[in-house]
Amino acid sequence: MLEVRPQLSPTEAPQIPSFISIENLSKEYLNNKQVISDLSLTVTSGEFVSLLGASGCGKSTLLKMIAGLSSISGGSIAIDGMIPRNAREIMSFVFQDSTLLPWRTVARNVELALEFEGLPKPLRATRVDSVLRLVGLSEVSSYYPRQLSGGMKMRVSIARALATTPRLLLMDEPLVPSTR
């Protein structure tokens, strides 16, 4: 089960508005398996938080609930005052696997999220070039996923997430090679 260590008490902590607020969160699967129980967590804007724990303890489940991709069994999650489903426009999610479309080039895979946002083509091209430079993949922008190593595929996924300039970036073990 996922465990979060206690934070400073409200009297010890500076009064900074929370960006992510999780209160008494729980997740139970249909087989009555409790994965997360009574979890409360506050993350302020600009904070970098890592979840550490054994395999199967609920880290991915928590990230998916924050992203609005998985339902909660109890408690609440607020992102900048919104429920996760309404906060999707300000966040990006990088999954454990690269989730690239095999028929699209590296550049076109990165561009995908920008297409969904309705960004004009010239702006999309500029943004794609910028993030591919950032992750060191400019030279392979015309390659297809089958031509990339596993690490390169994950960097394409990270570039795609960064291209939307999210205020919240959720990353589910994006730098750990998949054994699946």
Secondary structure, DSSP 8 states (H G I E B T S, - for coil): ---------TTTS----EEEEEEEEEEE-TT--EEEEEEEEEEETT--------TTSSHHHHHHHHTTSS--SEEEEEETTB-GGGGGGGEEEE-SS----TTS-HHHHHHHHHHHHT--HHHHHHHHHHHHHHTT-GGGTT--GGGS-HHHHHHHHHHHHHHT--SEEEESSTTS----
